Amino acid sequence: MSVHLRRAGPLLMTLVLGACATSRHDAVPEYVGLTPTEQYAIEVRQQPDEIRLAPHPTGLSAAQEAALAELSSRWRAAGSGTITIQAPSNADAGPTVEASRAALITLGANPEEVRVVSYQAPQDAPASVIVGYAAFKAVGPQCGQIWDDMSNDRANRTYANYGCAVTANVAAQIGSPRDLLQPRTMTPADAARRSVVLDKYRKGEIVSSPKDPQSDATLSEATRD
């Protein structure tokens, strides 16, 4: 009898330890997001913002220049990036391509941000000069899909729709969805202003801007009675 117990001892110990490990794992409650950013997320989708320009032997027409200006404005609002000019290799579009690149640089793009590539235009479609950049769109959650009975909730947990409206509103109002993927590059510091402030600081002078006289206010005599 004792021999059998000694032989079965390691097996019994393994079963006991396994049961303890299992019960400890089951005792850990499932984590539930408590804030809107944890329970719902904003999806950032990439979609191209492009315009198609018909090649002109003289460069660009007035309508094409206006279209490029609108595209450049949307590109700056989206956080910049690379603007690609796709030139059809099976059509004479050199003047339009060069004029488009020059116009984008004039509108504020750095030469390094404008890229010219070639592509083979389909035979059954007009050979257009395609100008565009990689735009991003913030897509929020679809709210109102799940409804909980909040009058019969004894678990004291957040309901299924908690935070959905907040996240959807943020996705609809965000100016540049690219900011959700990576931070923007910092603008250069104002060295001239920094020098002026440090010079005043060393002299013990006031470093803040002078008060605007328009911010002064007086109480009207008509309201004192």
C-alpha positions as CSV (number, residue, x, y, z in Angstrom):
1,M,0.0,0.0,0.0
2,S,2.8,2.4,0.9
3,V,4.7,1.5,-2.2
4,H,1.7,2.5,-4.4
5,L,1.2,5.7,-2.5
6,R,4.9,6.6,-3.0
7,R,4.6,5.9,-6.7
8,A,1.4,7.9,-7.0
9,G,2.7,10.9,-4.9
10,P,4.3,12.8,-7.8
11,L,1.2,12.4,-10.0
12,L,-1.1,13.6,-7.3
13,M,1.1,16.6,-6.7
14,T,1.1,17.5,-10.4
15,L,-2.7,17.3,-10.5
16,V,-3.0,19.5,-7.4
17,L,-0.6,22.1,-8.8
18,G,-2.4,22.1,-12.1
19,A,-5.7,22.6,-10.4
20,C,-4.3,25.6,-8.5
21,A,-2.9,27.1,-11.6
22,T,-6.2,26.7,-13.4
23,S,-8.2,28.2,-10.6
24,R,-5.9,31.1,-10.3
25,H,-6.1,31.8,-14.1
26,D,-9.9,31.6,-14.0
27,A,-10.0,34.0,-11.1
28,V,-8.5,36.9,-13.1
29,P,-11.5,39.0,-14.4
30,E,-11.7,39.9,-18.0
31,Y,-10.5,43.5,-18.6
32,V,-13.2,45.8,-19.9
33,G,-12.4,49.3,-21.3
34,L,-13.6,52.0,-19.0
35,T,-12.9,55.1,-21.1
36,P,-14.1,55.9,-24.6
37,T,-10.6,55.5,-26.1
38,E,-10.3,52.0,-24.7
39,Q,-13.8,50.7,-25.6
40,Y,-13.9,52.2,-29.1
41,A,-11.2,53.2,-31.5
42,I,-10.9,55.4,-34.6
43,E,-9.8,53.7,-37.8
44,V,-7.5,55.7,-40.1
45,R,-7.9,54.7,-43.7
46,Q,-5.6,55.9,-46.5
47,Q,-7.2,57.1,-49.7
48,P,-5.7,59.1,-52.6
49,D,-6.7,62.6,-53.3
50,E,-6.0,63.1,-57.0
51,I,-6.9,65.3,-59.9
52,R,-6.5,64.5,-63.6
53,L,-5.2,67.1,-66.0
54,A,-5.5,66.9,-69.8
55,P,-2.1,67.6,-71.4
56,H,-1.8,71.0,-73.1
57,P,1.1,72.0,-75.4
58,T,1.2,75.4,-73.6
59,G,1.3,74.0,-70.1
60,L,-1.8,74.6,-67.9
61,S,-5.1,76.3,-68.5
62,A,-6.7,78.7,-66.0
63,A,-9.1,75.9,-64.7
64,Q,-6.2,73.5,-64.2
65,E,-4.2,76.2,-62.2
66,A,-7.3,76.6,-60.0
67,A,-7.6,72.9,-59.5
68,L,-3.9,72.6,-58.5
69,A,-4.4,75.5,-56.0
70,E,-7.3,73.7,-54.4
71,L,-5.3,70.4,-54.3
72,S,-2.4,72.2,-52.7
73,S,-4.6,73.8,-50.0
74,R,-6.0,70.3,-49.1
75,W,-2.5,68.9,-49.1
76,R,-1.3,71.5,-46.6
77,A,-4.3,71.0,-44.4
78,A,-3.7,67.2,-44.4
79,G,-0.2,67.6,-42.9
80,S,1.9,67.7,-46.1
81,G,3.8,64.7,-47.4
82,T,4.8,63.8,-50.9
83,I,2.9,65.0,-54.0
84,T,3.2,62.7,-56.9
85,I,2.8,63.8,-60.6
86,Q,2.1,60.8,-62.8
87,A,3.1,61.5,-66.4
88,P,1.8,59.2,-69.2
89,S,4.6,57.7,-71.0
90,N,2.6,57.1,-74.2
91,A,1.6,60.8,-74.6
92,D,3.3,64.1,-75.0
93,A,2.6,65.7,-71.6
94,G,5.9,67.3,-70.9
95,P,4.7,70.9,-70.8
96,T,1.8,70.1,-68.5
97,V,4.0,68.1,-66.2
98,E,6.7,70.8,-65.9
99,A,4.0,73.5,-65.4
100,S,2.3,71.4,-62.7
101,R,5.5,70.9,-60.8
102,A,6.4,74.6,-61.0
103,A,2.9,75.6,-59.9
104,L,3.0,73.3,-56.8
105,I,6.4,74.7,-55.8
106,T,5.1,78.2,-56.2
107,L,2.1,77.3,-54.0
108,G,4.4,76.3,-51.1
109,A,5.6,72.8,-51.7
110,N,9.4,72.1,-51.4
111,P,11.0,70.7,-54.6
112,E,11.9,67.5,-52.6
113,E,8.2,67.0,-51.8
114,V,7.1,66.9,-55.5
115,R,7.9,63.6,-57.2
116,V,7.4,62.9,-60.9
117,V,6.9,59.3,-62.1
118,S,5.7,57.8,-65.4
119,Y,2.9,55.4,-66.0
120,Q,1.4,53.6,-69.0
121,A,-2.0,55.1,-69.8
122,P,-4.7,52.7,-71.0
123,Q,-5.5,52.7,-74.7
124,D,-9.2,53.1,-74.2
125,A,-8.8,56.1,-71.8
126,P,-7.4,59.6,-72.2
127,A,-3.8,60.0,-71.2
128,S,-4.1,62.4,-68.3
129,V,-1.5,63.9,-66.0
130,I,-2.5,62.6,-62.5
131,V,-1.5,64.8,-59.6
132,G,-2.2,63.7,-56.1
133,Y,-1.1,62.7,-52.6
134,A,-1.9,60.1,-50.0
135,A,-4.8,61.4,-47.9
136,F,-6.2,59.9,-44.8
137,K,-9.7,59.6,-43.5
138,A,-10.8,59.0,-39.9
139,V,-13.6,56.5,-39.6
140,G,-15.5,56.4,-36.3
141,P,-17.6,53.6,-34.9
142,Q,-21.2,52.9,-35.8
143,C,-23.2,53.7,-32.7
144,G,-26.6,52.3,-31.6
145,Q,-25.9,48.8,-32.8
146,I,-26.1,47.2,-29.3
147,W,-28.4,48.2,-26.5
148,D,-28.1,47.0,-22.9
149,D,-30.9,46.8,-20.3
150,M,-29.4,49.4,-17.9
151,S,-32.3,48.9,-15.5
152,N,-31.2,45.3,-14.8
153,D,-27.4,45.6,-14.4
154,R,-25.9,44.3,-11.2
155,A,-22.3,43.9,-12.4
156,N,-21.6,47.7,-12.2
157,R,-19.8,47.7,-15.6
158,T,-19.9,50.2,-18.4
159,Y,-22.6,49.5,-21.0
160,A,-21.9,48.5,-24.5
161,N,-22.4,51.9,-26.1
162,Y,-20.4,53.8,-23.5
163,G,-18.1,56.2,-25.3
164,C,-19.2,55.4,-28.8
165,A,-20.7,58.9,-29.5
166,V,-17.6,60.6,-28.1
167,T,-15.3,58.7,-30.3
168,A,-17.5,59.1,-33.4
169,N,-17.6,62.9,-32.8
170,V,-13.8,63.1,-32.5
171,A,-13.4,61.2,-35.8
172,A,-15.8,63.6,-37.5
173,Q,-14.2,66.7,-36.2
174,I,-10.5,65.9,-36.4
175,G,-8.7,68.2,-38.8
176,S,-5.9,65.9,-40.0
177,P,-6.3,62.2,-39.5
178,R,-2.6,61.8,-40.1
179,D,-2.1,63.2,-36.6
180,L,-3.5,60.0,-35.2
181,L,-0.7,58.0,-36.8
182,Q,2.3,60.2,-36.1
183,P,3.1,63.6,-34.7
184,R,3.8,66.5,-37.0
185,T,7.3,67.9,-37.4
186,M,8.0,70.8,-35.1
187,T,8.3,74.2,-36.7
188,P,11.7,76.0,-36.3
189,A,12.1,78.2,-33.2
190,D,12.0,82.0,-33.5
191,A,15.7,82.7,-32.8
192,A,15.2,86.5,-33.1
193,R,12.4,86.5,-30.5
194,R,14.3,84.2,-28.2
195,S,17.3,86.6,-28.3
196,V,15.1,89.6,-27.4
197,V,13.5,87.7,-24.4
198,L,16.9,86.5,-23.1
199,D,18.3,90.0,-23.3
200,K,15.4,91.5,-21.4
201,Y,15.7,88.7,-18.8
202,R,19.3,89.4,-18.2
203,K,18.5,93.1,-17.7
204,G,15.7,92.3,-15.3
205,E,13.1,93.8,-17.6
206,I,9.6,92.5,-18.3
207,V,9.7,89.8,-20.9
208,S,6.0,89.6,-21.7
209,S,4.3,91.5,-24.4
210,P,2.8,94.9,-23.4
211,K,-0.9,95.0,-22.4
212,D,-3.4,95.7,-25.2
213,P,-5.3,98.9,-24.4
214,Q,-8.4,97.4,-26.0
215,S,-8.6,94.9,-23.2
216,D,-9.3,97.7,-20.6
217,A,-12.9,98.0,-19.6
218,T,-14.9,100.4,-17.5
219,L,-18.3,100.0,-15.8
220,S,-21.0,102.1,-17.5
221,E,-22.7,104.7,-15.3
222,A,-26.1,103.5,-16.5
223,T,-25.6,100.2,-14.7
224,R,-24.7,101.6,-11.3
225,D,-28.2,102.8,-10.4
